Structure formats: structure tokens, C-alpha cells
Amino acid sequence: MSGMKIFVALLFSAACLLAQPVSVGIRGGVPLTDAYNAVTETSGTGFIRDFSSSKEYQIGAMAELHLPLGLAIEADALYHPLDLTTQSVNAAGAFQSSMTVSSWEFPILGKFHFLPVPLVKPYVEAGPSFRAVGNAASYFSNSGFTVGLGVEIKISRLRIEPDIRYTRWGSDSPSLAAVAPSNVNQASFLVGIAF
């Protein structure tokens, strides 16, 4: 009989969870930090410098499950191109090349809304982040941890959520990291628009 009670309790819990409102929408913005750390190697006749020449952008889809007591869970899939420029200056002259590496970031964040007022709800968020990067940056870490602070502005069914996020990525794989190391400390300003 206790097995049946557990089954009914799990079924009831799942039904309650599924009954919670879900928002879907888009989230986009700009990184506030470079994807790569600048590295300069000098020689007797010149230097080679690797750096991010552009912070690019982030954009993608978001989904949020609204829970009781001001809690929510948000999952995003954000496209973030990573720009790397290499400058080389030596006796033969100057050379510059650029490449862009595709990166998809997947933060899964628990959110807590506080000071609930009718239209505006500040929130804090935290949780793991995962990413998949192109082959040219395959030495980048694929996981990290994100924290953020934002505000939810609700107008009818529309939710607008500007926030600032900080992500600490794991260390690069040591094989290629010396060539163009990643900046493991990333900050972004993002705005979500959801229904």
C-alpha cells in the first residue's frame, strides 16, 4: 500500500509542477568582457599579438518555469560568436587575420524574485552553464557557473527582463590554451522578452 501512496504523491507532484505557468521568448544582449585574453609574444624583430577585437553579441531562446513563492527556473540557448584577431609584425612587414568561432551557451538558472510589486520584480539568479564551441576553440571549458541580478517588468502577459550576468568558466584544456587563452571571467548585459 505504501508503494501506491508514493506513486500517487509523485503523480500529484508532477501534475502540480506541470500546472505552473511557463514563459517562452528570446533573450539577447552584449558581452561586457572579451572572449579571449590578450597575449603578446615578442621576438628580436617584432611581435605576435592575439586578442578579441570585438565583443560581438549573444542571442537565443529562453524558457522559464514559474514556481510558487517567487521562485522560477530559466533555461536559455544563446548563440555567442567569439572573435579572435592575430597581429604579426616583423622585419618582413605587418600581417593581421581574424576568425570567428561559433559558441552556444546553455545556462540553467534558479531565480528568486523579491520585493514583489505589481509591475516590477527584482530577482537574483544562479546556476550551472554549459557551452559547445567550434573546433578552433575546442580547448575552452565546456562548463561554468553563472550568477546574475535583474528585474522583471510585467505588462499584461508580456515579461521584459533586463539583467547583468557573470559567468566563471572552468580552466582551458592545457594543450592549446597558451596560444589564445580564454577569458574565464565573463560578464554580459542581456534582455529577455517572453510571453
Secondary structure, 3 states (H helix, E strand, C coil): CHHHHHHHHHHHHHHHHHCCCEEEEEEEEEECCCCECCEEEEECCEEEEEECCCCCCEEEEEEEEECCCCEEEEEEEEECCEEEEEEEEECCEEEEEEEEECEEEEEEEEEEECCCCCCEEEEEEEEEEEEEECHHHCCCCCEEEEEEEEEEEEECCEEEEEEEEEEEECCCCCCCCCCCCECCEEEEEEEEEEC
